[in-house]
Amino acid sequence: MRNILGLLSFAAGAVAFMRFFYFATRLNAERIGPPPTKLHKIFPWLPGRFTPEGQMIQRKMNGLLLLGWLLLVVGIFLSGA
């Protein structure tokens, strides 16, 4: 039972990360002006100026990042590794 819960939480963490990267593709379009550096173009979730929609997407991404890591770590501990 513990292994199944570990696998499910690990899978949920992976889904959270996939959703995070889906939002990353949308966030570049919500930036106000061009990206200030090349690093901002590669990693669009870095802080910058965004439209209100972009700010909402960035908050969701921060939550998904935290949730994804939490679920992955819980999955690892529950699987007995």
N, C-alpha and C positions, 0 to 999 in steps of 0.2 A: 504494500500500500504506500509506503514511504517513497519507493522508487517511482511509482506512478505519479504521485504528487510532485516529485522532483522533476520528472520529465515534463509534466504539464506546466509547471511554473517556468521551466527553462524555455519551453515553446512559447509561452505567453511573453516572456522577455524578448525573445527573438522577433515576435510579431510587433512588439512595441518599438524595437529598433527599426524594423522595416517601415513602420508608419512614420517614424522620425525622419528617415531619409526620403520618404515620399514628400513630407512637408518641406524638406530642404530644397527640393526642385521648385516648389511654389514660392518659396521665400525670396529668391533672387528677383522675381518680378515685382515684389512689393517694396524693394529698396528705393529710397528717394535719392535720385542722382546716381552717378556711376559708383561702383565700389571704390572706396578710397585706396585700397591696396590690392595687390594680386592675391594675397592671402584671403581677403574678404570675398573675392570672386570664387576661390576654390572651396572655402568653408562659409557658405552664406549665413550660417547661424551665429557668426561672431557679432558682437554688439555694433550697432550702427544706427542710421536714421531710416525708419520704416514708416509706411502708411499705417493707419489704425488697424487695418486688416493684417498687415505684416507684424505688428506688435502682438496681435492676438495669436498668430501662427507661432511666433517666437516663444510666447508663454506656453503654448501647447507643447512645443518641441522640448522646452526645458523640463516640463512635467514628464513627457515620454522618456526622456533620457534618464531621469531619476528613477522612474518606475521600471524601465528596462533593466538597469543595473541591479536594482533591488531584486527583481524577479530572477535574474540570472544567478545572483549570489545565493538566493534561497534555493533555487534548483540544484545548485552544486552541493550545498550542505545537505539537502534532503536525499540526494542520490548516494550519499555516503562517501563521497570523495574527500 
